[in-house]
Amino acid sequence: MTNLVTGATGTVGRQVVAELLRRGHSVRALTRDPAKADFPEGVDVVQGDLTDAESLAAALEGVTGLHLITFGGPYFAPPATGPRIVELARKAGVRRVTVLHGGGPSPLEDAVRGSDLAWTVLMPVEFMANALEWAEGIRADGEVREPFVGRLSAMVHEADIGAVAAVALTEDGHDGREYVITGAQVLTVEDKVDTIAAARGRKIRLVELSEEQAVAQWKAAGQSEEVIGFLLDVYGNTPVEGRTVVDTVERVTGRPARTFAQWAEEHADAFRA
């Protein structure tokens, strides 16, 4: 049984690969540039691109489980190749498919949902890995500059997303399920900063920005108007799903979700000068 992981070099994709390997399953990793993939020994790295469905034909040979992402076009646009990818997957004998929901409409996700494949949609909330965006400012100035510091997040460890995906790809009982995936706690920005400070062994200043200051900072960082609008909306009015803990990780994997303190300890060096 071979599992093909698309988006394999991404934040979640690498975790899906790692968890499948840990569980003793055969893994094939799809990437645009295999030479830069840097996967552990035993991973079959193949070239392919979700925006070019035919490039997946050879990669799907002998595959029973398929992990898909719903973005991959220019500027992370959802690829329009969903129906053909599903056709190729069915022809190859794929039995199970997991889809990482990208937060918006996706022709690829729609095609999977409308197929006769055993599909599972993964809907994680904010990734703990997003905190790495603060690393440069913490290393340089010992501070985090953010708006809406009281906002709540049930942020999830990316390894837990990978673990849920690996179970759904290799075990029965997950067909037609939509899994909202969260961490074990609801945290404010201040909670996150304090946790990182404890992990790195040095205090961090939290500077609260006004909306206007935040917009100026994001523009200076090169963010588009569309992205800035999204950030203002999701930070200023976080959906209930994004700030409510659910027990998906424990129900699916049999163990509790990882904490942000665990994540911070794992990545402490990224925040040290």
C-alpha positions, 0 to 999 in steps of 0.5 A: 500500500503506497500513499501519495502526498501532494504538497509534500514539502509544505508545512502540513505535507512534511508532517503527513509524510513523517507520520505515514513513515512512523506508522510503517507505511510506504510513502511517495512525495510529490514536489515540483523540485525533487532535488530540493525536497530533502526527505528521509531515506525511504521516501519515494520523491517524484516530480509533479504539479497539481496545476498539471494533472497529467504530471500525476499519472505516473506518480499515482501508479500503485497508490491506494491513499492520496493526500491533496491540497486545495491550492497550488496555482499562482499566488496560491490560487486553487488549481482547476484540475480537480476533475481530471485528478479524480479521474486519474486517481480512480483509474489508478485504484486509489481507495482513500483521499484526504483533502486539506481544506484551504479556507475557500472554494476549491474546484479540486475539493468539490471534485473529490466530494462529488466522487465515489472515492472514500474522502476525508476533508481536513479543516485545521484552524490556525497553525502553530507554525504561523508563530514563526512569522514573529521569529525575526522581530524577536531575534532582532528586537526582542518584541512582537508587534501585533494588532488584536492581541486579545484575540483567541485561537485554538491553534493546532500543531502541524504534526497533529494535522499530519497524524489525523491525515495519516489515520484517515489515509490508512484506516477505515471509518473516516469516509465522508467526514469533515474534521475540524482540527484544533489544538488542546487550548485556546490562547491569546496573542499574549499567551503565545508570546509568553510561551515562546519567551519561556521556551527561549529563556528570555522575555519578549515585549508585546507591542499592540498595534492599531489597525492602521499601524498593522495595515502599514506593517503588512503593506511594508512586508509586501502583503496584497490588499486581499491578504490584508483584508483577510487578516483584518477580518480573521484577526478582528472577528475570529470565527467560532471554529477558530477559537473553540477546542474540539477533540478531533485529534484524540478521537482520530489518533487515540492521543491528546493534541499537542500543546503550544508549549510543546511546539515552542520548545521544539522551535525555541532556537528559531527565536534565539539571537 
